[in-house]
Amino acid sequence: MAQIIVFLPLLGALIAGLFGRAIGERSSEVITSSFLVVSALLSCVVLYNVGFGHETGTIQVLRWMESGDLSIDWALRIDTLTAVMLVVVTGVSSLVHIYSIGYMHDDPHRSRFFAYLSLFTFAMLMLVTSDNFVQLFFGWEGVGLASYLLIGFWYKKETANAAAMKAFIVNRVGDFGFALGIAAIYFTFGTLNYDEVFAAAPEMVGHSMSFLGADFDTLTVICLLLFMGAMGKSAQFLLHTWLPDAMEGPTPVSALIHAATMVTAGVFLVCRAAPLFELAPVALGFVTFIGATTAFFAATVGLFQNDIKRVIAYSTCSQLGYMFFAAGVSAYQVAMFHLFTHAFFKALLFLGAGAVIHAMHHEQDMRKMGGLYKMLPMTWILMLVGTLALTGVGLPLHLISDALPNLGFAGFFSKDAAIEVAFASPGTFGPYAFWMAIIAAAMTSFYSFRVLFMTFHGQTRADEKVLSHAHDAPAVMMVPLIALAVGAIFAGGLFANSFIGDGQEAFWNGSILPIEIHEAVADDGHAVADSDGEEAAAHDDGAMSILEAAHHVPLWVKLSPLVVTLFGFLVAWYYYISKPHLPAQMAARNGLIYSFFYNKWYFDELYDILFVKPAQRIGRFLWKVGDGKIIDGFGPDGVSARVLDITRNVVRLQSGYLYHYAFAMLLGIAALVTWFMFSQGGGQ
């Protein structure tokens, strides 16, 4: 079954990519979409069998690499962590495929587009089913390649090409660290297979490696290098700049990349490598810090963006920060739970935004929208569901009575859990993560409802001609939206107990943090240093204790997400419904804070000064001086040119007249005789 799930998308990509012109655009759409639907349905079966029936195992596909002591198999690792990712990836991808049939119906290159979508999905499935770090890296790079092709799909647009290049290059920065981390794992453990590395990890606690004359903790270095790759792929702070520009691709691409696949690969990596990270608390502290900083940073940038897709993109970046700081405080189950629920409502928001853009003839500026709820009533309802799920609206009824269940949208269960584990964390960066998350939650509420109000409410600012043709998307686009809306409403409540509740230990069944790692971390003999460098006894029950502690946080902590969400909603309502003239006035003043946030903290300008311009100057120097003056000057324009000049002049002596040749011979004989006479005379 697992083989079918993984290889059906590859088969679809090959059929559409190689035979698309022969079978036609419609056949390519139907074949690739059908294959993904089958993979999605089988993935649900696998999740049920693995998560609740505990049918785990490894499926050998073939022998892959043999080099000395290095032996790598192509194998499919099937456990709960893999099964969750299979459902997320194939579920969202299948809906994106179906949605794209309607969204891309006017594009003349649909076969190529659907081939890229399926190729992307196959690469992601290779990543999440990997049983070793080499296979993981293969899928990792495959996703990067496919994302480059998808972001730059409209290659005749200069901005699309630039965005694709930017995404590819920034990810190469992170992947360089990732590759070094994999190399460090091999030189440390002598293997790259997960089980062997994780089993040997406790024995490496306290060991160090030398680099540039200094000693560093081995596991800390490995984990930081791995996380560098995660930072690039998941667009974390400092390596985030590619994510908003990826909006240049078609909207279904944005949903596929930002909702559930490529950007969540980093979170999956940290959770898969939890047995290593758990033994490197300094690295975990860094993960917590970067995740919390990203959650805050991206939320500030999303406050004042006017492109509807860019706002949602920065929201993705912020929510990924929640996942990372949850993993950083050892609550890997919470990180995966938020990844799972986020896939539903973020894909819903992106595809809903695509429905708006489709209705508005590809207009993405919210300042040219407004009042659309009358023309797009179904889209408005679905976008409202996505907004309520993203902001985490819900009622914590269990605070009134333990007999009452909590009621709320998906984000209410997962995002609040991330905030609570941050507060409960005993680590150095736990409080920092908590407050960054609370502030980010307030801003998330503001910019999410800002999108809703600017797009669907108030006086319309749209062109009358465009507005006259605006209507809800066709059924082929609405059905995926409805399916995602169901997940955005119910996924949190239905799966909370399995992911992070009383049933989580049986559900995960050691797939995130094996029992032997719990024992190693809890053993006083394996005490490790905390992020301040002080020796600390490890967690009492490993990662399990943080979930238990989160259930006992103070009441104000449990209520704070709901309070700040309500606050953000009221501020958005005041600015965009009650006093709609205020935002324009604020933008006209161009104040310091507004400019700073609107210009994305000037990271693009900073990187342009630090990296782009110096690289251009180096390239221009090597071109003009190195290649032009030195290489060409010495070669084609130097020695070669002089040889041609001499040859050209010598050729002129070949006149074809006999008396010229006779005269030249006489001159030669005279010169020879003269030389002979003087040389003989000198000898006497």
C-alpha positions as CSV (number, residue, x, y, z in Angstrom):
1,M,0.0,0.0,0.0
2,A,2.8,2.4,0.9
3,Q,4.5,1.8,-2.4
4,I,1.3,2.8,-4.3
5,I,0.9,6.0,-2.2
6,V,4.5,7.1,-3.0
7,F,4.8,6.1,-6.6
8,L,1.4,6.9,-8.0
9,P,2.3,10.7,-8.1
10,L,5.5,9.9,-9.8
11,L,3.7,7.8,-12.4
12,G,1.2,10.7,-12.9
13,A,4.1,13.2,-13.3
14,L,5.8,11.0,-16.0
15,I,2.5,10.5,-17.9
16,A,1.6,14.2,-17.9
17,G,5.2,15.4,-18.5
18,L,6.2,13.0,-21.2
19,F,2.9,12.3,-23.0
20,G,0.9,15.4,-22.2
21,R,0.8,16.6,-25.7
22,A,-0.2,13.2,-27.0
23,I,-3.0,12.6,-24.5
24,G,-4.2,16.2,-24.2
25,E,-4.5,18.7,-21.4
26,R,-7.8,17.3,-20.0
27,S,-6.4,13.7,-19.8
28,S,-3.3,15.0,-17.9
29,E,-5.5,16.8,-15.4
30,V,-7.7,13.8,-14.8
31,I,-4.9,11.2,-14.6
32,T,-2.7,13.1,-12.2
33,S,-5.7,14.2,-10.0
34,S,-7.1,10.7,-9.8
35,F,-3.8,9.2,-8.8
36,L,-3.4,11.8,-6.0
37,V,-7.0,11.1,-4.8
38,V,-6.1,7.4,-4.6
39,S,-2.9,8.1,-2.7
40,A,-4.8,10.4,-0.3
41,L,-7.5,7.7,0.5
42,L,-4.8,5.0,1.0
43,S,-2.9,7.4,3.3
44,C,-6.0,7.7,5.5
45,V,-6.0,3.9,5.7
46,V,-2.3,3.8,6.6
47,L,-2.9,6.5,9.4
48,Y,-5.7,4.4,10.9
49,N,-3.7,1.2,10.7
50,V,-0.5,2.7,12.1
51,G,-1.9,5.3,14.6
52,F,-4.6,3.1,16.0
53,G,-3.6,-0.4,14.9
54,H,0.2,0.1,15.4
55,E,1.1,-1.7,12.2
56,T,4.5,-0.1,11.8
57,G,7.4,-1.3,9.7
58,T,10.0,-0.7,7.0
59,I,9.5,-1.6,3.4
60,Q,12.6,-2.3,1.4
61,V,12.4,-0.9,-2.2
62,L,15.9,-1.7,-3.5
63,R,19.6,-1.6,-2.6
64,W,20.7,1.9,-3.4
65,M,24.3,2.7,-2.4
66,E,27.3,0.6,-1.4
67,S,30.6,2.4,-0.8
68,G,33.1,0.9,1.7
69,D,31.3,0.7,5.0
70,L,28.4,2.9,3.8
71,S,25.3,0.9,2.9
72,I,22.1,2.8,1.9
73,D,18.8,1.2,1.1
74,W,15.9,2.8,-0.6
75,A,13.3,2.0,2.0
76,L,9.9,3.3,3.2
77,R,9.6,3.9,6.9
78,I,6.0,3.5,8.0
79,D,5.2,4.8,11.5
80,T,2.8,7.3,13.0
81,L,5.0,10.3,12.2
82,T,5.2,9.2,8.6
83,A,1.5,8.4,8.4
84,V,0.5,11.9,9.6
85,M,2.7,13.5,7.0
86,L,1.3,11.1,4.3
87,V,-2.3,12.3,5.0
88,V,-1.2,15.9,5.1
89,V,0.8,15.9,1.9
90,T,-1.5,13.7,-0.3
91,G,-4.7,15.2,1.2
92,V,-3.7,18.8,0.4
93,S,-2.0,17.9,-2.9
94,S,-5.0,16.0,-4.2
95,L,-7.3,18.9,-3.4
96,V,-4.9,21.3,-5.0
97,H,-4.8,19.2,-8.1
98,I,-8.6,19.2,-8.4
99,Y,-8.8,22.9,-7.6
100,S,-6.2,23.6,-10.3
101,I,-8.4,22.1,-13.0
102,G,-10.7,25.1,-12.6
103,Y,-8.1,27.7,-11.7
104,M,-5.8,26.9,-14.6
105,H,-8.4,26.1,-17.2
106,D,-7.3,28.9,-19.5
107,D,-3.6,28.1,-19.3
108,P,-2.2,26.5,-22.5
109,H,0.5,24.5,-20.5
110,R,-1.7,22.6,-18.1
111,S,0.0,19.3,-18.7
112,R,3.3,20.7,-17.6
113,F,1.8,22.3,-14.6
114,F,0.1,19.1,-13.4
115,A,3.3,17.2,-14.0
116,Y,5.2,19.6,-11.8
117,L,2.5,19.3,-9.1
118,S,2.8,15.6,-9.0
119,L,6.6,15.6,-9.1
120,F,6.6,18.0,-6.2
121,T,4.3,15.6,-4.3
122,F,6.4,12.6,-5.1
123,A,9.5,14.4,-3.8
124,M,7.8,15.3,-0.6
125,L,6.6,11.7,-0.1
126,M,10.1,10.5,-0.6
127,L,11.2,12.9,2.1
128,V,8.6,11.9,4.7
129,T,8.9,8.1,4.1
130,S,12.7,8.1,4.3
131,D,14.5,5.6,6.5
132,N,17.9,7.3,6.4
133,F,19.4,10.7,6.0
134,V,20.5,10.2,2.4
135,Q,17.0,9.4,1.2
136,L,15.8,12.3,3.3
137,F,18.2,14.6,1.5
138,F,17.1,13.2,-1.9
139,G,13.5,14.1,-1.2
140,W,14.6,17.4,0.3
141,E,16.5,18.5,-2.8
142,G,13.7,17.1,-5.0
143,V,11.2,19.4,-3.3
144,G,13.5,22.3,-3.8
145,L,13.8,21.6,-7.5
146,A,10.1,21.1,-8.0
147,S,9.3,24.3,-6.1
148,Y,11.7,26.2,-8.4
149,L,9.8,24.9,-11.4
150,L,6.4,25.7,-9.9
151,I,7.2,29.2,-8.6
152,G,8.7,30.1,-12.0
153,F,6.0,28.3,-14.0
154,W,5.0,31.5,-15.7
155,Y,8.6,31.9,-16.9
156,K,7.8,34.7,-19.3
157,K,7.2,36.9,-16.2
158,E,10.5,38.5,-15.1
159,T,9.2,38.6,-11.5
160,A,8.4,34.9,-11.5
161,N,11.8,34.0,-12.7
162,A,13.4,36.2,-10.0
163,A,11.2,34.7,-7.3
164,A,12.1,31.2,-8.4
165,M,15.8,32.0,-8.3
166,K,15.5,33.7,-5.0
167,A,13.8,30.6,-3.4
168,F,16.3,28.3,-5.0
169,I,19.4,30.3,-3.8
170,V,18.2,31.0,-0.3
171,N,17.3,27.3,0.2
172,R,20.8,26.4,-1.0
173,V,22.2,28.4,1.9
174,G,20.2,26.3,4.4
175,D,20.9,23.1,2.5
176,F,24.6,23.6,2.7
177,G,24.4,23.4,6.5
178,F,22.0,20.4,6.2
179,A,24.6,18.6,4.0
180,L,27.3,19.3,6.5
181,G,25.1,18.0,9.3
182,I,24.5,14.7,7.4
183,A,28.3,14.4,6.8
184,A,28.9,15.0,10.5
185,I,26.4,12.3,11.4
186,Y,28.3,9.8,9.2
187,F,31.7,10.7,10.5
188,T,30.4,10.5,14.1
189,F,28.2,7.4,13.9
190,G,29.6,5.5,10.8
191,T,26.0,5.1,9.5
192,L,23.2,7.2,8.1
193,N,20.3,4.9,9.0
194,Y,17.8,6.5,11.5
195,D,17.6,3.5,13.8
196,E,21.3,3.0,14.1
197,V,22.0,6.7,14.6
198,F,19.3,7.2,17.2
199,A,20.3,4.1,19.1
200,A,23.9,5.2,19.3
201,A,23.1,8.9,20.1
202,P,23.0,8.6,24.0
203,E,26.6,7.3,23.9
204,M,27.7,10.5,22.3
205,V,26.5,12.8,25.0
206,G,29.4,14.8,26.3
207,H,31.7,14.1,23.3
208,S,33.2,17.0,21.4
209,M,34.7,17.6,18.0
210,S,37.6,20.0,17.1
211,F,37.1,22.7,14.6
212,L,39.5,25.7,13.9
213,G,41.4,25.0,17.1
214,A,38.3,24.9,19.4
215,D,36.2,22.1,20.8
216,F,32.4,21.9,20.3
217,D,29.8,19.5,21.6
218,T,29.3,16.9,18.8
219,L,25.5,16.5,19.1
220,T,25.0,20.2,19.4
221,V,26.9,20.9,16.2
222,I,25.0,18.2,14.3
223,C,21.7,19.4,15.4
224,L,22.5,23.1,14.6
225,L,23.6,22.1,11.1
226,L,20.4,20.1,10.6
227,F,18.3,23.0,11.8
228,M,20.1,25.3,9.4
229,G,18.5,23.2,6.6
230,A,15.2,23.4,8.4
231,M,15.5,27.2,8.7
232,G,15.9,27.5,4.9
233,K,13.2,25.1,3.9
234,S,10.6,26.4,6.5
235,A,11.5,30.0,6.0
236,Q,12.5,30.8,9.5
237,F,13.9,34.2,10.6
238,L,17.0,35.2,8.6
239,L,16.3,32.7,5.8
240,H,12.7,33.7,5.3
241,T,13.0,36.2,2.5
242,W,12.1,33.7,-0.3
243,L,8.7,32.8,1.0
244,P,6.6,35.9,0.2
245,D,8.2,36.2,-3.2
246,A,7.1,32.7,-4.0
247,M,3.6,34.2,-4.4
248,E,4.6,34.9,-8.0
249,G,3.7,31.3,-8.9
250,P,0.0,30.3,-9.6
251,T,-2.2,30.4,-6.4
252,P,-2.5,26.6,-6.2
253,V,1.3,26.5,-6.0
254,S,1.2,28.9,-3.1
255,A,-1.3,26.6,-1.3
256,L,0.8,23.5,-2.0
257,I,4.1,25.0,-0.9
258,H,2.9,27.1,2.0
259,A,0.1,25.0,3.5
260,A,1.3,21.5,4.0
261,T,4.3,20.4,2.1
262,M,7.6,22.2,1.5
263,V,7.6,24.6,4.4
264,T,6.6,21.9,6.9
265,A,9.6,19.8,5.9
266,G,11.8,21.6,8.4
267,V,9.3,20.9,11.2
268,F,9.2,17.2,10.2
269,L,13.0,17.1,10.2
270,V,13.3,18.4,13.8
271,C,10.6,15.9,15.0
272,R,12.1,13.0,13.1
273,A,15.6,13.9,14.6
274,A,14.1,14.4,18.0
275,P,16.3,11.7,19.5
276,L,19.3,13.8,18.6
277,F,17.8,17.2,19.5
278,E,16.7,15.9,22.9
279,L,20.3,15.2,23.8
280,A,21.4,18.6,22.6
281,P,19.6,21.2,24.8
282,V,21.6,24.1,23.5
283,A,20.4,23.3,20.0
284,L,16.8,23.0,21.3
285,G,17.1,26.4,23.0
286,F,18.2,27.9,19.6
287,V,15.2,26.2,17.9
288,T,12.9,27.7,20.5
289,F,14.5,31.2,20.1
290,I,14.3,31.2,16.3
291,G,10.8,29.8,16.2
292,A,9.5,32.4,18.7
293,T,11.3,35.2,16.9
294,T,9.9,34.1,13.5
295,A,6.3,34.0,15.0
296,F,6.6,37.6,16.1
297,F,8.6,38.9,13.1
298,A,6.3,37.5,10.4
299,A,3.2,38.7,12.3
300,T,4.5,42.3,12.4
301,V,5.2,42.2,8.6
302,G,1.8,40.8,7.8
303,L,0.0,43.7,9.6
304,F,0.2,46.2,6.7
305,Q,0.7,44.2,3.5
306,N,-1.9,44.8,0.8
307,D,-1.4,41.8,-1.4
308,I,-3.9,39.2,-0.2
309,K,-1.6,36.3,-0.9
310,R,1.4,38.0,0.8
311,V,-0.5,38.5,4.0
312,I,-1.4,34.8,4.1
313,A,2.2,33.9,3.2
314,Y,3.6,35.9,6.2
315,S,0.9,34.2,8.3
316,T,2.4,30.8,7.2
317,C,5.8,32.0,8.2
318,S,4.5,33.0,11.7
319,Q,2.6,29.8,12.3
320,L,5.7,27.8,11.4
321,G,7.4,29.7,14.2
322,Y,4.8,28.3,16.6
323,M,5.6,24.8,15.4
324,F,9.3,25.2,15.9
325,F,9.2,26.7,19.3
326,A,6.8,23.9,20.4
327,A,9.4,21.4,19.2
328,G,12.1,23.5,20.8
329,V,10.6,23.0,24.3
330,S,10.4,19.2,23.5
331,A,6.6,19.2,22.8
332,Y,7.1,17.5,19.4
333,Q,3.6,16.1,19.5
334,V,2.2,19.7,19.8
335,A,4.4,20.8,16.9
336,M,3.0,18.0,14.7
337,F,-0.5,18.7,15.8
338,H,-0.3,22.3,14.8
339,L,1.3,21.2,11.5
340,F,-1.6,18.9,10.9
341,T,-4.4,21.4,11.7
342,H,-2.6,24.3,10.0
343,A,-2.6,22.3,6.7
344,F,-6.4,22.5,6.5
345,F,-7.0,26.1,7.3
346,K,-4.0,27.6,5.6
347,A,-4.7,25.7,2.4
348,L,-8.3,26.8,2.7
349,L,-7.2,30.5,3.0
350,F,-4.8,30.3,0.1
351,L,-7.3,28.6,-2.2
352,G,-10.0,30.9,-1.0
353,A,-7.8,33.9,-1.9
354,G,-7.3,32.2,-5.3
355,A,-11.1,32.1,-5.7
356,V,-11.2,35.8,-5.0
357,I,-8.3,36.5,-7.4
358,H,-10.0,34.4,-10.0
359,A,-13.3,36.3,-9.6
360,M,-11.4,39.7,-9.8
361,H,-9.6,38.9,-13.0
362,H,-6.2,38.2,-11.2
363,E,-6.3,41.3,-9.0
364,Q,-4.5,40.7,-5.7
365,D,-4.4,44.1,-4.2
366,M,-7.0,44.3,-1.4
367,R,-7.2,48.1,-1.8
368,K,-9.0,47.4,-5.0
369,M,-11.5,45.1,-3.5
370,G,-14.2,45.5,-0.8
371,G,-17.9,44.6,-0.6
372,L,-17.4,41.3,-2.3
373,Y,-19.5,39.2,0.1
374,K,-22.6,39.9,-2.0
375,M,-21.0,38.6,-5.2
376,L,-19.0,35.8,-3.6
377,P,-21.2,34.6,-0.7
378,M,-19.8,31.1,-0.6
379,T,-16.2,32.2,-0.8
380,W,-16.9,34.7,2.0
381,I,-18.2,31.9,4.3
382,L,-15.3,29.6,3.6
383,M,-12.7,32.4,4.1
384,L,-14.4,33.2,7.4
385,V,-14.1,29.6,8.5
386,G,-10.4,29.7,7.6
387,T,-9.9,33.0,9.5
388,L,-11.6,31.7,12.6
389,A,-9.5,28.5,12.5
390,L,-6.2,30.5,12.0
391,T,-7.0,32.9,14.8
392,G,-7.9,30.0,17.1
393,V,-11.5,30.9,18.0
394,G,-13.0,28.6,20.5
395,L,-14.6,28.1,23.9
396,P,-12.6,26.5,26.6
397,L,-15.6,24.9,28.3
398,H,-13.5,22.4,30.2
399,L,-12.5,25.4,32.4
400,I,-16.1,25.5,33.7
401,S,-16.4,21.7,34.1
402,D,-14.2,18.8,33.3
403,A,-17.3,17.0,31.9
404,L,-17.7,19.7,29.2
405,P,-15.6,19.3,26.0
406,N,-13.8,22.3,24.4
407,L,-15.5,23.7,21.3
408,G,-13.6,25.5,18.7
409,F,-12.0,25.6,15.3
410,A,-8.9,23.6,14.5
411,G,-6.4,26.3,15.4
412,F,-8.0,26.7,18.9
413,F,-6.7,23.3,19.9
414,S,-3.3,23.3,18.3
415,K,-2.1,26.9,18.6
416,D,-3.3,27.2,22.2
417,A,-1.5,24.0,23.0
418,A,1.7,25.5,21.6
419,I,1.3,28.6,23.7
420,E,0.7,26.6,26.9
421,V,3.7,24.3,26.4
422,A,5.9,27.4,25.9
423,F,4.7,28.8,29.3
424,A,5.1,25.4,31.0
425,S,8.7,25.0,29.6
426,P,11.5,25.1,32.2
427,G,13.9,26.1,29.5
428,T,15.6,29.5,29.2
429,F,13.6,30.6,26.1
430,G,10.2,29.2,27.3
431,P,9.0,32.6,28.7
432,Y,10.3,34.4,25.6
433,A,8.5,32.0,23.3
434,F,5.3,32.4,25.4
435,W,5.2,36.2,25.2
436,M,6.2,36.3,21.5
437,A,3.4,33.8,20.8
438,I,0.8,35.9,22.7
439,I,1.8,39.1,20.9
440,A,1.9,37.3,17.5
441,A,-1.6,35.8,18.2
442,A,-3.0,39.4,18.7
443,M,-1.4,40.5,15.5
444,T,-2.6,37.4,13.7
445,S,-6.1,38.2,14.7
446,F,-5.8,41.7,13.4
447,Y,-4.3,41.0,10.0
448,S,-6.6,38.0,9.4
449,F,-9.8,40.0,10.0
450,R,-8.2,42.9,8.1
451,V,-8.0,40.6,5.1
452,L,-11.7,39.6,5.6
453,F,-12.9,43.2,6.1
454,M,-10.9,44.8,3.2
455,T,-11.9,42.0,0.8
456,F,-15.5,41.3,1.6
457,H,-16.9,44.3,3.6
458,G,-17.2,48.0,3.4
459,Q,-17.5,50.1,0.3
460,T,-16.2,48.5,-2.8
461,R,-13.1,49.9,-4.3
462,A,-13.1,47.5,-7.3
463,D,-13.4,48.5,-10.9
464,E,-17.1,48.4,-11.9
465,K,-16.4,46.4,-15.1
466,V,-14.5,43.7,-13.1
467,L,-17.1,43.8,-10.3
468,S,-20.0,43.2,-12.8
469,H,-18.5,39.8,-13.7
470,A,-17.5,38.7,-10.2
471,H,-19.0,35.4,-9.0
472,D,-18.2,32.4,-6.9
473,A,-15.8,29.9,-8.4
474,P,-17.1,26.8,-10.2
475,A,-17.8,23.5,-8.4
476,V,-14.5,22.0,-9.3
477,M,-12.8,24.8,-7.2
478,M,-15.5,25.0,-4.5
479,V,-15.5,21.3,-3.6
480,P,-11.8,21.3,-2.4
481,L,-12.5,24.4,-0.4
482,I,-15.5,22.8,1.3
483,A,-13.4,19.7,2.1
484,L,-10.7,21.9,3.6
485,A,-13.3,23.9,5.6
486,V,-14.6,20.6,7.2
487,G,-11.0,19.9,8.3
488,A,-10.5,23.5,9.6
489,I,-13.6,23.1,11.7
490,F,-13.3,19.5,13.0
491,A,-9.7,18.4,12.8
492,G,-8.7,20.0,16.0
493,G,-11.4,18.5,18.2
494,L,-11.4,15.1,16.6
495,F,-7.6,14.5,16.9
496,A,-6.6,16.5,20.0
497,N,-6.8,13.5,22.3
498,S,-4.8,11.3,19.9
499,F,-2.1,13.9,19.1
500,I,-1.6,15.6,22.5
501,G,-4.2,14.1,24.9
502,D,-4.4,11.0,27.0
503,G,-4.2,8.8,23.9
504,Q,-1.0,10.4,22.5
505,E,1.5,7.8,23.9
506,A,-0.3,5.0,22.2
507,F,-1.0,7.0,19.0
508,W,2.7,8.0,18.5
509,N,4.0,4.7,19.7
510,G,7.6,5.9,20.0
511,S,7.7,7.3,16.4
512,I,8.8,10.7,17.6
513,L,10.9,10.0,20.6
514,P,11.8,6.3,21.1
515,I,11.6,4.9,24.7
516,E,15.3,4.4,24.9
517,I,15.9,8.1,24.4
518,H,13.4,8.9,27.1
519,E,15.4,6.7,29.4
520,A,18.7,8.2,28.4
521,V,17.5,11.7,28.9
522,A,15.9,10.9,32.2
523,D,19.0,9.0,33.5
524,D,21.1,11.2,35.8
525,G,24.1,9.7,34.3
526,H,23.3,11.4,31.1
527,A,22.7,14.9,32.5
528,V,23.4,17.5,29.9
529,A,24.0,21.2,29.8
530,D,21.1,23.7,29.4
531,S,21.2,26.7,27.1
532,D,23.0,28.8,29.8
533,G,25.8,26.3,29.9
534,E,24.9,25.1,33.4
535,E,24.5,21.4,34.1
536,A,20.9,20.4,34.3
537,A,19.1,17.2,35.2
538,A,17.2,16.2,32.2
539,H,13.4,16.0,32.0
540,D,11.7,13.7,34.4
541,D,9.8,11.8,31.7
542,G,11.5,13.2,28.6
543,A,9.2,15.0,26.2
544,M,6.1,13.6,28.0
545,S,6.4,15.8,31.0
546,I,6.0,19.1,29.1
547,L,2.5,18.0,27.9
548,E,1.4,17.1,31.4
549,A,2.7,20.4,32.7
550,A,0.8,22.3,30.0
551,H,-2.5,21.0,31.5
552,H,-1.7,22.7,34.8
553,V,-0.8,26.2,33.6
554,P,-2.7,29.1,35.3
555,L,-6.1,30.1,34.2
556,W,-5.0,33.4,32.7
557,V,-2.5,31.6,30.4
558,K,-5.4,29.4,29.1
559,L,-7.6,32.5,28.5
560,S,-4.9,34.8,27.1
561,P,-5.1,33.5,23.5
562,L,-8.8,34.1,23.4
563,V,-8.5,37.5,24.9
564,V,-5.8,38.8,22.5
565,T,-7.7,37.3,19.6
566,L,-10.8,39.3,20.5
567,F,-8.6,42.3,20.9
568,G,-7.2,41.9,17.4
569,F,-10.6,41.5,16.0
570,L,-11.9,44.7,17.7
571,V,-8.9,46.7,16.4
572,A,-9.4,45.5,12.9
573,W,-13.2,46.2,13.1
574,Y,-12.5,49.7,14.3
575,Y,-10.0,50.5,11.6
576,Y,-11.6,48.9,8.6
577,I,-15.4,48.9,9.4
578,S,-16.0,51.7,11.9
579,K,-13.4,54.2,10.8
580,P,-12.2,53.0,7.3
581,H,-10.5,56.4,6.6
582,L,-7.9,55.8,9.3
583,P,-5.7,53.2,7.6
584,A,-5.2,55.5,4.6
585,Q,-4.3,58.4,6.9
586,M,-1.8,56.2,8.7
587,A,-0.2,55.0,5.5
588,A,0.0,58.6,4.2
589,R,1.9,59.7,7.4
590,N,4.4,56.9,6.7
591,G,5.5,56.7,10.3
592,L,8.6,54.9,11.5
593,I,6.9,51.8,12.8
594,Y,4.6,51.6,9.8
595,S,7.4,51.9,7.3
596,F,9.6,49.4,9.2
597,F,6.9,46.8,9.2
598,Y,5.6,47.5,5.8
599,N,9.1,47.2,4.3
600,K,9.6,43.8,6.1
601,W,12.2,45.1,8.5
602,Y,14.3,46.1,5.4
603,F,15.7,42.6,5.2
604,D,15.7,42.5,1.4
605,E,17.5,45.9,1.3
606,L,20.0,44.7,4.0
607,Y,20.7,41.4,2.1
608,D,21.0,43.4,-1.1
609,I,23.8,45.5,0.5
610,L,25.5,42.6,2.3
611,F,25.3,39.9,-0.2
612,V,23.8,40.8,-3.6
613,K,25.7,43.9,-4.4
614,P,29.1,42.5,-3.3
615,A,28.4,39.3,-5.4
616,Q,27.6,41.5,-8.4
617,R,30.8,43.5,-7.9
618,I,32.9,40.3,-7.6
619,G,31.2,38.9,-10.7
620,R,31.7,42.1,-12.7
621,F,35.4,42.2,-11.7
622,L,35.9,38.6,-12.7
623,W,34.1,39.3,-16.0
624,K,35.7,42.6,-16.9
625,V,39.2,42.1,-15.5
626,G,39.7,38.4,-15.0
627,D,38.0,37.2,-18.1
628,G,38.2,40.3,-20.3
629,K,41.5,41.8,-19.6
630,I,43.6,38.9,-18.4
631,I,42.3,35.8,-20.1
632,D,41.0,37.4,-23.3
633,G,43.9,39.9,-23.2
634,F,46.5,37.2,-23.0
635,G,44.7,34.6,-25.1
636,P,42.3,35.5,-27.9
637,D,43.1,39.2,-27.9
638,G,46.9,38.7,-27.1
639,V,49.0,35.8,-28.4
640,S,46.4,34.5,-30.8
641,A,45.8,37.9,-32.3
642,R,49.6,38.6,-32.7
643,V,50.0,35.2,-34.4
644,L,47.2,36.1,-36.8
645,D,48.8,39.5,-37.6
646,I,52.2,38.0,-38.3
647,T,50.6,35.3,-40.4
648,R,48.6,37.8,-42.3
649,N,51.7,39.9,-43.1
650,V,53.8,36.9,-44.1
651,V,51.0,35.8,-46.5
652,R,51.3,39.1,-48.3
653,L,54.8,38.0,-49.4
654,Q,53.2,35.3,-51.5
655,S,52.6,37.5,-54.6
656,G,52.7,34.8,-57.2
657,Y,55.3,36.6,-59.4
658,L,58.4,34.6,-60.4
659,Y,60.8,37.6,-60.3
660,H,59.7,38.4,-56.8
661,Y,60.7,34.9,-55.7
662,A,64.0,35.1,-57.6
663,F,64.8,38.4,-56.0
664,A,64.0,37.0,-52.6
665,M,66.3,34.1,-53.3
666,L,69.2,36.4,-54.4
667,L,68.7,38.4,-51.2
668,G,68.9,35.2,-49.2
669,I,72.1,34.0,-51.0
670,A,73.7,37.4,-50.5
671,A,72.9,37.4,-46.9
672,L,74.2,33.8,-46.5
673,V,77.5,34.7,-48.3
674,T,77.9,37.8,-46.2
675,W,77.4,35.8,-43.0
676,F,79.8,33.1,-44.2
677,M,82.6,35.7,-45.1
678,F,82.3,37.5,-41.8
679,S,82.2,34.3,-39.8
680,Q,85.3,32.9,-41.6
681,G,87.1,36.3,-41.2
682,G,86.3,36.4,-37.5
683,G,87.8,32.8,-37.3
684,Q,91.1,33.9,-38.8
